[in-house]
Amino acid sequence: MKRRLGLTCAAALANMVMISACQNMPGPFAPPVQRQPLADFRSYGMSAIVSMSDENAKEHFVQDITSLEASTWRWTGKRPTVRVRMRSGEHLRYIIDFALVEATLQVTGPVTISFLVNNRVLDRARYDRAGPQHFEKPVPAGWVTAGQDVTVGAEIDKLWVSPDNGAKLGIILVRMGLTQ
Amino acid sequence: MRQAAAALFGAGFTVAACYAAGALLIDQLRVALRRDERIPLAFVLGAACLHLVIFVILALRIAYWPVLAGALAGTVAAALGTGAWRGLRTPSGKTVAPLSRTLQVVFGSCAGVFAIVYLANAWAPEVSPDGSGYHLSLVARDLRVHGFEPIPNEFYAMLSAGVEMLFVPAFAIGRHSAAALVHFAFTVALALAILAYGRRLGKPWAGAAGSLLTFASPVVGASGSAAYVDVATAAIVFGVFYWAEIWDEHKSEPNGLRLLIPVGLLAGYAYAAKYTAFPIAIYGLGFVAWRSKRLRPVLLVAGCAAIMAGPWIARNWIWYQNPLAPFGNWIFRNPYVHIIFEQDYGEFLRHYGMPSLRPLVLEATVRGGYVYGIIGPAFLLVPIALIALRYPAGRRLLLAGTLMFSTYFVNIGARFLIPCLPFFSLALGLALGEAAPLLAAVMLFHAVASWPPVLNRYVNAKCWRLVRFPYQAALRITPQENFLRENSYGYDVARLIEAKVPAGEKVLAMSGIPDSYTSREILVSFHSAANQALSDTVNMGWSIELQPTMERVFQFPERKARRMRVVQTAQAEHPEQWNVHELRFFYRGKELARRLDWKLRAWPNPWEVQMAFDNSVATRWRSGEVASPGMYLDADFGREESVDEVLLITSSDFILIRLQLESMNPIGAWEKVADNPRQVAIPLPKDLRRMATYEMHARGVHYLLIYDSNYGAQDFAGDPEAWGLKVIGRGEDAWLYQTIW
């Protein structure tokens, strides 16, 4: 009697396990959202903007950018320049975010900044007020070759010279580079 | 110093509650125990009970600090209030002879010194790989969300976590070190229990030798002073044995049956602590059946074991569709763990990269480079333990030890020998029990050979062992942050992720990190089927073998079909899976549009079938197991369609795979349409790398962690932009990227 009961229990358990295992199988699926060819994606653009807070920012510096002053910005010299590489030379835009300081502007007066791509002047702008500034402009086709290094920079016409140690300071740089 | 005090308090409070719970149960059972055996047995038994309480708290998602503290305090108060704490209502066990002076000196001095080293390591900030990894990251996650939640992206979360349940309140109070100290308490309890058992047998030298051989074993020290669970498991396993012995002694008494309650509870708790400890339940059931020759005692043990193990089995069955998760996936198929992963991982654990298992004995006792630790050269004497077969207790010890050893070859890591050690150590002690000087010599030899500076002289450099005496870090004289940065590989990366990745975001990582030190979810590439699929997609960007470089085309006379499938007909060899990036149907050169009423099926791995129909060659359906005949990809068009060509986009790494196209005829039977598809090499799709990271983005994963040692690391670092990635941080030797979508 006990043996029969044991066998029945074992069979029931095995049955339960098998049924449970089979129940794991899902029903059929409908086709998912179809991915579009990547070229059609406009939400995405290549970007090579060097933020001063980037861990690897220094690897992009070419000249005239000092060590990190705060978590997001650095002082520059006369011609801050970074080196980036783009996988496409088309539809690029020059971008720079920086700030001018009241104390230095009072000494230098209004400054003119030239914006450079591969040492070619993209544009110039005159600034006479302190505070954060943003400049952005399309880069003409042919200025940048895909897959090759490109230098992106700015040139400040007048620098502030420290009366204490003679240090020459330009602007407060936050980020600079090219985007698509 | 506050951190040190919090850790000590968190652990002490938890340990006290464990002891209190055990004392309350022993009080109810009216068991006569000596004080020296009552303390460790009550602690371990109470741990089983408390684990269930915390399981319920987490299941109800009420794991708030006051609830956890209340549960601990209530248990301690109940034990104090009823007198159970001091065992006032239970008779004392029969007295045994006091330990001899020599034994006290030999055992006390050796064990005491090791205990101090272990305490300092446990109390110091947690740096062990698994302790600061999944053991505590899952505990921290439970506490963040105040309860359990399914974690389908982490196979470690599917393991039972009976000991980690005790880490929960300890961690809530004293963070990582408190959890490690709880495990240290189990280490001490195990040593005390072994010593007490020897005294119970009237063989104090055998007990002392067994205790010290286990306690001073290098791998026991490394694991037992970290937030691991191996030594706790050994203590629970030995508890089953000990309680079974107590029951055997008292089984003829009127209340003898109730002594089986601890046997059953601990047998179930052993499974809840670590799957590989389940043989002790077999031992317990078999021993009770043999000695009682009745069904009722066996059912009582089984029922009590089910109370402890059942919740974990039920959790896995409900959440992961697999009561044995993360194992047994070929029986309980599920979308969370690929069968081939289980096979590969299991295969690795069976050899740990050892070319041959022949030197395993030396590896596990002396070298430890492959199996991550050693149990100590003294265990080369284990064959002598066979002499203990002449004693009934020796036979039982060797039987239990052999049963626990039976699962060792599933995972040959030295840690997995720990549950056997109490049995073999005691049996060795019994075998030499009549020769106290010999046992003293063995104990001293083992203590010297296991002493960390001595270990350094003969073990492999990779052998996991205690290498420092961090008392300053334990007391936080050395700041915790400094100690972790110097001694925990991956700690910097965890903190980098905490700083750079916003809360709620996930990070795909190709290697594990000590993720208990970050609150961000880390998706380790091989820790789940979904993670594997995603990392497969990402790796496709640089790995030629994975890339969609081949078209396999079936061309045939136009035919009407409502349902078609591609069948794999050959038996491949490990590790060849069947992979399909895209499956497309054509009529007169124009692809059939994939309408929403199509029904897609696959066997095996039906859950990922959509990856072959998503119009992205950066994703692919994979069989998830070695390709075998009968595997298929099936498309039901929902209506009759004219078709004259079927095309699969695949990688080029098909070796034995053979394909056949079939169509369902009007009576519902499959008939062959074509086989041997034409193979055409196709150019690598442009922007495959960015397509891969787009898939990450589409799945809500925006961060990627790549160590310099990971395959493909140079490809990512060389041109992040080509990947649609941006570097946002560097820690130790890893880059942290963000997708730029």
Interface residues (C-beta under 8 A of the other chain):
Chain A: K2 V17 S20 A21 N24 M25 P26 P28 F29 A30 P31 P32 V33 Q34 R35 Q36 L38 A39 F41 S43 Y44 M46 S47 A48 D54 E55 N56 R85 M86 R87
Chain B: L295 W317 Q321 N322 I331 F332 R333 N334 P335 R594 R595 L596 D597 W598 K599 L600 R601 P606 W607 V609 Q610 F613 D614 N615 S616 D636 K686 D687 R690 M691 Y694 D719 E721 A722 G724 K726 V727 I728 G729 R730 L736 I740 W741
